[in-house]
């Protein structure tokens, strides 16, 4: 087993995550779909939804609002375990219907023969005092 946080793998996963972030903010559904594991076992817990399987995630992406997708990320933290497993965690701020909200996100990535894929994801908003824009 390779060591934890191999610098090459951390750089690779960081670049993949930044690709994901750009696709998320631009509503690039094709890229988002390519980065998720295309399997019934993939899970995505969102701020308001629990999605089990790639088909549920695809339906959600196609139906969600494209308003207020931009966000500012901070505390991006990538940890690799061996050659094939990684976690990505971060905090974010975004405006939702004119209200500033803070949240957090975590993802588990696994390297399959076809490349790195998100196998589990979680997004949640913090119950902070919202600021009006």
N, C-alpha and C positions, 0 to 999 in steps of 0.2 A: 504494500500500500504506500502510495506517495504521501509526503507530509501534508499537514494542514497548511493552507494558504500558499501553495506553490505560486510564486509571483507571475509566471506566465499564464496560469489558469485564472488567477484573479484578474489580470488585465483582459483576458479573453471574455470572461463573464461580465466584467464591467462594461466592455464595449457592447456586448449583447443586450445588457440591461438598458443602456442608453439608446440603443436601437428600439427597444420596446417602448421606452418613455416617449420618444419622438412619434412612434406609430400611435401610441395612446392619445397624445395631444392633438394629432392630426386626423384621428379617426381612420387610420389606415388599417382597415379590417383584414386585408390580405396578409400584411406583415404580422399583425397580432395573431392571426390564425396559424401562421407558419411557426411562431415561437412557442405555441402551446402544444402539448402532447395530444395528438389526434387519437384519443382513446376514451372509452366509456369510464375509465378509472380516474381521469383528471378531475380536479375539484377547484372551483373558484368561489370563495366566499366574498361577496361584495358588501358595500355599505348597507344595501337594502335587499340583497338577494343571496340565495344559496344555490349554486349551480353545480350539478353533478353530471359529468360527461361532456365531451367536446361539442355535441349537438346543442346542449343547453347553453353552453358558452357562446357558440356561434349565433344562436337565436337572440340572446341578450345583446350581443354586439350590434346586430343588424337593427334591433328595435330601440336601442337607447338613444337618448337625446344627444345631439352633437353640440349643444350649448355649454359654455363654460368648461371646456375640457383642459384648458391650459392650467398648469400648476407649477409651483416652485418646489423643488425637492431639496432636502438637506439630510445630513447624516446617512448618506448612502454607504452601506457596509456590505461587502462581499466576503464570504468565507467559503473556501473550497475544502473538501474532505476527500483525499485521494484524487484520482483522476476523473471521476465520473459523477460526483455529487457536489452541490453547492447551495448555499442560501444567500438570498439578497434581501436586505431590510433597509427601510428608509422612512423618513418622515416627509410630509408634504403640506403645503398650504395652497388653497385654491378658493376661488369665488364661486359660490353656488347661488344663483338667483339674487345676486347683489350682496350676499353675505359671505364674509371671509370665514373659512373653516380650516381647521387643522386635522390631519389624519396620519395614518401610518399604513405601511404596506409590507408584506413579507411574501417571498416566493421561494419554493424549492425547485431547483433545476437538476436534471439528470442528463448525462450524456449517453444517448442512444447511438447505434451505428450511423444513423442519418444526421447526428449532431445534437447539440444541447437543446432541451425542451423544458418548458415550465410544466411541472407535474402537479403542483399545488400552489394556490395563491390566496392571499387574504388581504382585504382592504377594509379599513374601518375609519370612521370619523370620531374624533375626540369630542366629548361633551363639554367643550369649552364655551366661554361666553362669546357669541358671534359678534363681529363688527360689521356695521352697515357701510356699504360703499356709497 
